[in-house]
Amino acid sequence: MKVFSMKHSVLLVIVLLFTLSLDIEAQQCRPSGQIRGRKPPPNQCNQENDSDCCKDGKYYTTYTCSPQVTSQTKAFLTLNSFEAGGDGGGPSECDKQYHSDDTPIVALSTGWFNHKSRCHNNITITANRLSVAAMVVDECDSTMGCDEVHDYQPPCDNNIVDASKAVWKALGVPEDNWGWLEITWTDHACKPSGKIRGKKPPPKKCNKENDSVCCAEGELYTTFNCSPPVTHHTKAHLTLNSFEKNGDGGGPSECDKKFHSDDIPIVALSTGWFNKKGRCFNNIIISGNGRKVKAMVVDECDSMRGCDEAHDYQPPCDNNIVDASKAVWVALGVPSDDWGDLDITWSDA
């Protein structure tokens, strides 16, 4: 009997510590406000999967942020239907479509969803001594709720991974226990997607301004369709690029099909971070050389393709590049003789 109580005491301490660590981490992200609940119209709140409905007059906390993403981000797994007529409400935010609950997909709290930047990216969820890869297709809105768009359900907490039944099955959780589970998750590891073979540029067709590298005949170059996870201090390499016409940046910028002055702080991001134009015209904060600078994303540093006319016969970018105008280098106080490659960190502004 004594041993039995000791085991339960230890288990209780572990659960309390886990919960406390979640609370401490969540405190770094403070509530942004509250919304007042209202009673749903008849038959207007789908309680499939034991979903909560808003209560008239009750105040619900809202968040515009989530805890920092790490290699083991602590969260709560909840159950959601992504199908038409399900408790997930409208179609998914990433593509405005419904999805089968038999595929491993998730919605993330607003901060982690990060303005669609994780749309169609895979995350790895770990719990119950098992792991599963699931694709992000929707937002679990932490800023709004209690209306028709949100199926008259309260705002999500800021640490929610709202998952299809396929995720719960993959984690081996008995169906009677579906609905609420402590988990950890991380962005899926970014591995090379392939290689392309270099070809020698035609005469005068590779602009070596800013010491740009030209493709070598027959050399194999690694490609990536992803980049490392974005955090508050995302490690990267800062490189130098010209965004002006006839510069080494090649054609016009991907975001607006225009050329831009190198005297303004602008950047191109590796393909994964560029995220199918998901960061176009957004600002990022770059930290390096003991200084910080805000720069706007206007182009993609293509990690998938290269060694052709469209890419000025230069190799594909690595998957961790922030390719910056000279204005960024000036703002960071780097001597012009040292421009070209600098270890930095960056985050979304």
C-alpha positions as CSV (number, residue, x, y, z in Angstrom):
1,M,0.0,0.0,0.0
2,K,2.9,2.4,0.8
3,V,4.6,1.7,-2.5
4,F,1.3,2.2,-4.3
5,S,0.8,5.7,-2.8
6,M,4.4,6.6,-3.5
7,K,4.0,5.8,-7.2
8,H,0.9,8.0,-7.4
9,S,2.6,10.8,-5.5
10,V,5.5,10.7,-8.0
11,L,3.1,10.7,-10.9
12,L,1.2,13.7,-9.4
13,V,4.4,15.6,-9.0
14,I,5.4,14.9,-12.7
15,V,2.0,16.1,-13.9
16,L,2.2,19.2,-11.7
17,L,5.7,20.0,-13.0
18,F,4.6,19.6,-16.6
19,T,1.7,21.9,-16.1
20,L,3.8,24.4,-14.3
21,S,6.3,24.5,-17.1
22,L,3.5,25.0,-19.6
23,D,2.3,27.9,-17.4
24,I,5.7,29.5,-17.1
25,E,6.3,29.2,-20.9
26,A,2.8,30.6,-21.7
27,Q,3.5,33.6,-19.4
28,Q,6.0,34.8,-22.0
29,C,2.9,35.3,-24.2
30,R,0.5,37.5,-22.4
31,P,-3.3,37.7,-23.1
32,S,-4.3,40.3,-25.7
33,G,-7.8,40.9,-24.3
34,Q,-11.2,39.3,-23.8
35,I,-14.4,38.7,-25.7
36,R,-17.9,38.4,-24.3
37,G,-19.7,35.2,-25.1
38,R,-23.2,35.0,-26.5
39,K,-25.6,32.1,-26.6
40,P,-25.5,30.3,-30.0
41,P,-28.7,30.3,-32.1
42,P,-30.6,27.0,-32.0
43,N,-28.6,24.2,-33.7
44,Q,-25.7,26.5,-34.5
45,C,-23.0,25.1,-32.3
46,N,-21.7,21.7,-33.4
47,Q,-20.8,19.7,-30.3
48,E,-19.1,16.9,-32.3
49,N,-16.0,15.7,-30.5
50,D,-17.3,17.3,-27.2
51,S,-16.7,20.8,-28.5
52,D,-17.5,23.6,-26.1
53,C,-20.1,26.2,-27.0
54,C,-19.9,29.8,-25.9
55,K,-22.0,30.9,-22.9
56,D,-23.9,34.1,-22.9
57,G,-22.1,36.8,-20.9
58,K,-19.0,34.8,-20.1
59,Y,-15.7,36.4,-20.8
60,Y,-13.1,34.5,-22.8
61,T,-9.4,35.3,-22.9
62,T,-7.8,36.0,-26.3
63,Y,-4.2,35.8,-27.5
64,T,-2.3,37.1,-30.5
65,C,0.8,35.1,-29.7
66,S,1.9,31.6,-28.6
67,P,4.8,30.2,-26.6
68,Q,8.1,30.0,-28.5
69,V,8.6,27.1,-30.8
70,T,11.5,24.8,-29.8
71,S,12.6,21.3,-30.6
72,Q,10.1,20.0,-28.0
73,T,7.3,22.6,-27.9
74,K,4.8,21.8,-25.1
75,A,1.2,21.9,-26.1
76,F,-2.2,20.3,-25.7
77,L,-3.6,18.1,-28.4
78,T,-7.4,18.5,-29.0
79,L,-9.7,16.8,-31.5
80,N,-11.2,18.5,-34.5
81,S,-13.1,17.6,-37.6
82,F,-11.9,19.2,-40.8
83,E,-14.8,17.9,-42.9
84,A,-17.8,19.8,-44.2
85,G,-20.5,19.8,-41.5
86,G,-17.9,19.0,-38.8
87,D,-17.2,20.9,-35.6
88,G,-14.3,22.7,-37.2
89,G,-16.7,25.3,-38.7
90,G,-15.8,26.7,-42.1
91,P,-13.2,25.5,-44.6
92,S,-9.5,25.4,-43.6
93,E,-7.7,28.8,-43.5
94,C,-4.8,27.6,-45.6
95,D,-6.6,26.7,-48.8
96,K,-10.3,27.4,-48.1
97,Q,-11.1,23.7,-48.5
98,Y,-12.4,20.9,-46.3
99,H,-10.2,17.9,-45.6
100,S,-10.7,14.3,-44.7
101,D,-10.4,13.4,-41.0
102,D,-8.6,10.2,-42.1
103,T,-5.5,12.2,-43.0
104,P,-3.1,13.5,-40.3
105,I,-3.7,17.2,-40.3
106,V,-3.9,19.9,-37.7
107,A,-4.9,23.5,-36.9
108,L,-2.5,25.5,-34.7
109,S,-3.1,28.3,-32.3
110,T,-2.9,31.8,-33.8
111,G,0.7,32.5,-32.7
112,W,2.0,29.3,-34.0
113,F,-0.1,29.5,-37.2
114,N,1.8,32.8,-37.7
115,H,-0.1,34.4,-40.5
116,K,-0.2,31.2,-42.6
117,S,3.6,30.8,-42.5
118,R,3.2,27.1,-41.5
119,C,0.5,26.4,-44.1
120,H,1.0,22.9,-45.6
121,N,4.2,22.4,-43.6
122,N,4.5,19.2,-41.6
123,I,5.1,19.2,-37.9
124,T,6.1,16.2,-35.8
125,I,3.9,15.5,-32.8
126,T,5.2,13.3,-30.0
127,A,3.1,11.7,-27.2
128,N,2.3,8.3,-25.8
129,R,5.9,7.2,-26.8
130,L,5.0,7.6,-30.4
131,S,5.5,10.3,-33.1
132,V,3.4,11.3,-36.1
133,A,4.0,13.8,-38.9
134,A,0.9,16.0,-39.6
135,M,0.3,18.8,-42.0
136,V,-0.8,22.2,-40.9
137,V,-4.0,23.2,-42.8
138,D,-5.9,25.6,-40.5
139,E,-5.7,28.1,-37.7
140,C,-7.2,27.4,-34.2
141,D,-8.2,31.1,-33.7
142,S,-7.0,32.5,-30.4
143,T,-8.1,36.0,-31.1
144,M,-11.8,35.5,-32.0
145,G,-14.7,33.2,-31.4
146,C,-18.4,33.0,-30.3
147,D,-19.7,33.9,-33.7
148,E,-21.0,32.0,-36.8
149,V,-17.5,31.9,-38.5
150,H,-16.1,30.1,-35.4
151,D,-19.2,27.8,-35.0
152,Y,-20.1,29.7,-31.8
153,Q,-17.1,28.1,-30.0
154,P,-14.8,30.1,-27.7
155,P,-11.3,31.3,-28.8
156,C,-8.6,28.6,-28.7
157,D,-6.0,28.8,-26.0
158,N,-2.6,29.9,-27.2
159,N,-1.0,26.4,-26.9
160,I,-3.3,24.2,-28.9
161,V,-2.7,21.6,-31.7
162,D,-6.2,20.8,-32.9
163,A,-5.9,17.4,-34.7
164,S,-7.9,15.1,-36.9
165,K,-8.8,11.7,-35.7
166,A,-6.0,10.2,-37.9
167,V,-3.4,11.9,-35.6
168,W,-5.0,10.4,-32.5
169,K,-5.0,7.0,-34.1
170,A,-1.4,7.3,-35.1
171,L,-0.4,8.2,-31.5
172,G,-2.1,5.0,-30.4
173,V,-4.6,6.8,-28.0
174,P,-7.7,4.7,-27.2
175,E,-10.7,6.3,-28.8
176,D,-12.4,6.8,-25.4
177,N,-9.5,9.1,-24.4
178,W,-9.5,11.3,-27.5
179,G,-10.0,15.0,-26.9
180,W,-7.2,16.3,-24.6
181,L,-3.6,15.2,-24.3
182,E,-0.3,16.7,-23.3
183,I,2.1,16.6,-26.2
184,T,5.3,18.1,-27.6
185,W,5.7,19.1,-31.2
186,T,8.3,20.6,-33.5
187,D,8.6,21.8,-37.1
188,H,9.4,18.8,-39.3
189,A,13.2,18.4,-40.0
190,C,14.2,20.0,-43.3
191,K,16.1,17.6,-45.5
192,P,17.4,18.0,-49.1
193,S,14.8,17.5,-51.7
194,G,17.2,16.6,-54.5
195,K,20.0,17.8,-56.7
196,I,20.4,19.6,-60.0
197,R,23.3,19.4,-62.4
198,G,25.1,22.6,-63.2
199,K,25.8,23.9,-66.7
200,K,28.3,26.5,-67.9
201,P,26.7,29.9,-68.4
202,P,26.8,31.4,-71.9
203,P,29.3,34.2,-72.3
204,K,28.6,37.3,-70.1
205,K,25.4,35.7,-68.8
206,C,26.4,35.3,-65.1
207,N,26.7,38.6,-63.2
208,K,29.5,38.3,-60.7
209,E,28.6,41.5,-58.9
210,N,28.9,41.1,-55.1
211,D,31.2,38.1,-55.7
212,S,28.2,36.0,-56.8
213,V,29.1,32.3,-57.7
214,C,28.3,31.0,-61.2
215,C,27.3,27.4,-61.8
216,A,30.1,25.0,-62.8
217,E,29.6,22.5,-65.6
218,G,28.6,19.1,-64.3
219,E,28.7,20.0,-60.6
220,L,25.7,18.7,-58.6
221,Y,23.9,21.3,-56.4
222,T,21.7,20.3,-53.5
223,T,18.1,21.6,-53.5
224,F,15.6,22.2,-50.7
225,N,11.9,22.8,-50.6
226,C,12.0,23.7,-46.9
227,S,13.9,25.8,-44.4
228,P,14.7,25.5,-40.7
229,P,11.9,26.4,-38.3
230,V,11.3,30.1,-37.7
231,T,11.8,31.1,-34.0
232,H,12.5,34.4,-32.2
233,H,16.2,33.9,-33.0
234,T,16.3,32.0,-36.3
235,K,19.9,31.3,-37.3
236,A,20.8,32.2,-40.9
237,H,23.5,33.4,-43.3
238,L,23.3,37.0,-44.5
239,T,24.4,37.4,-48.1
240,L,24.6,40.4,-50.5
241,N,22.3,40.9,-53.4
242,S,21.4,43.6,-55.9
243,F,17.7,44.0,-56.5
244,E,18.2,46.6,-59.2
245,K,17.8,46.1,-62.9
246,N,21.0,44.4,-64.4
247,G,22.1,43.5,-60.9
248,D,23.3,40.0,-59.8
249,G,19.8,39.3,-58.5
250,G,18.6,38.3,-62.0
251,G,15.0,39.1,-62.9
252,P,12.6,41.3,-61.0
253,S,11.5,40.5,-57.5
254,E,9.1,37.6,-57.0
255,C,6.6,39.5,-54.8
256,D,5.7,42.2,-57.3
257,K,7.6,41.6,-60.5
258,K,9.5,44.8,-60.0
259,F,13.1,45.9,-59.4
260,H,14.0,47.8,-56.3
261,S,16.6,50.2,-55.1
262,D,19.5,48.7,-53.2
263,D,19.4,51.8,-51.0
264,I,16.4,50.5,-49.1
265,P,16.6,47.6,-46.6
266,I,15.0,44.7,-48.5
267,V,15.7,41.0,-48.6
268,A,15.1,37.7,-50.4
269,L,14.5,34.6,-48.3
270,S,15.2,31.0,-49.0
271,T,12.3,29.0,-50.5
272,G,11.0,27.5,-47.2
273,W,11.0,30.8,-45.4
274,F,9.6,32.7,-48.4
275,N,6.7,30.2,-48.1
276,K,5.0,30.6,-51.4
277,K,4.9,34.4,-51.1
278,G,3.6,34.1,-47.5
279,R,6.0,36.7,-46.3
280,C,5.8,39.1,-49.2
281,F,6.0,42.7,-48.0
282,N,6.3,41.6,-44.4
283,N,9.1,43.0,-42.3
284,I,11.6,40.9,-40.5
285,I,14.1,41.9,-37.8
286,I,17.7,41.0,-38.6
287,S,20.3,40.9,-35.8
288,G,24.0,40.8,-36.5
289,N,27.3,42.6,-35.7
290,G,25.7,43.8,-32.5
291,R,22.9,45.7,-34.2
292,K,19.4,45.2,-35.5
293,V,17.6,46.3,-38.7
294,K,14.1,46.0,-40.0
295,A,13.9,44.8,-43.7
296,M,11.0,44.1,-46.0
297,V,10.7,40.7,-47.9
298,V,10.4,41.3,-51.6
299,D,11.9,38.3,-53.2
300,E,12.7,34.5,-53.0
301,C,16.2,33.2,-52.8
302,D,15.3,30.0,-54.7
303,S,16.5,26.9,-53.0
304,M,14.8,24.6,-55.6
305,R,16.2,25.8,-58.9
306,G,19.2,27.5,-60.5
307,C,21.8,27.3,-63.2
308,D,19.5,28.8,-65.8
309,E,18.7,32.2,-67.3
310,A,15.9,33.0,-64.8
311,H,18.4,32.6,-62.0
312,D,21.3,34.4,-63.7
313,Y,23.1,31.0,-64.0
314,Q,23.8,30.9,-60.3
315,P,23.3,27.8,-58.1
316,P,20.3,27.2,-55.9
317,C,20.4,29.1,-52.6
318,D,21.0,27.2,-49.4
319,N,17.9,26.7,-47.2
320,N,19.1,29.2,-44.6
321,I,19.8,32.4,-46.5
322,V,18.7,36.0,-46.0
323,D,19.9,37.7,-49.2
324,A,20.0,41.4,-48.4
325,S,20.5,44.8,-50.2
326,K,23.5,46.9,-49.4
327,A,21.2,49.1,-47.2
328,V,20.9,46.2,-44.7
329,W,24.6,45.7,-44.5
330,V,25.1,49.5,-44.0
331,A,22.5,49.5,-41.2
332,L,24.3,46.6,-39.4
333,G,27.5,48.6,-39.5
334,V,29.5,46.0,-41.4
335,P,32.6,47.4,-43.2
336,S,32.0,47.2,-47.0
337,D,35.2,45.0,-47.3
338,D,33.4,42.4,-45.2
339,W,30.1,42.3,-47.0
340,G,29.0,39.0,-48.4
341,D,28.5,36.4,-45.7
342,L,27.6,37.0,-42.1
343,D,26.1,34.8,-39.4
344,I,22.9,36.4,-38.2
345,T,19.6,35.7,-36.5
346,W,16.2,36.9,-37.7
347,S,12.5,36.8,-36.7
348,D,9.2,38.0,-38.1
349,A,8.7,41.7,-37.1
